[in-house]
């Protein structure tokens, strides 16, 4: 069965138009609100992404700065290694004069008196002293040859000397020992 409508058609059409307008206004309003929300979301996302990009640029700049400082550290490390190598080469190839002198003193017989020890310009160690017999001078020369940093030993001179009271006599000598090169 059909519902009976007692209202005139014009009223029904008017009501229908009003409903349709109201429905259309609601749809347009909902569309506008959703469009505004989407635009606000896009704007907020744009602001957020710009902030992220700025942070990324700042991080890249920080990393570049750190990399430059690492390059400086690497250069400093290389410089330190070069200096260490130079120092090691110098310490390996240098002559330890105190060690030579202490070995030399320990090799001198008690009967022999050393007056002077000096190193001249040509890297020669010159030993002056007195010995009761010339065989002590020969022993000293042989002992000096056994020291590591000595390359050659020669006799500068040997002189026989008597004391004024002629009770004792001794030999005044000079031994020249060439030092190995620094």
Protein Blocks (a to p, Z undefined) as FASTA:
>chain_A
ZZddfbdfklmmmmmmmmmmmmmmmmmmmmmmmmmmmmmmmmmmmmmmmmmmmmmmmmmm
mmmmmmmmmmmmmmmmmmmmmmmmmmmmmmmmpccfklmmmmmmmmpcfkbccfbdcddf
kopacdddddfbfklmmmmmmmmmmpmklcbdcdfbdcddddfklmaccddddddddddd
ZZ
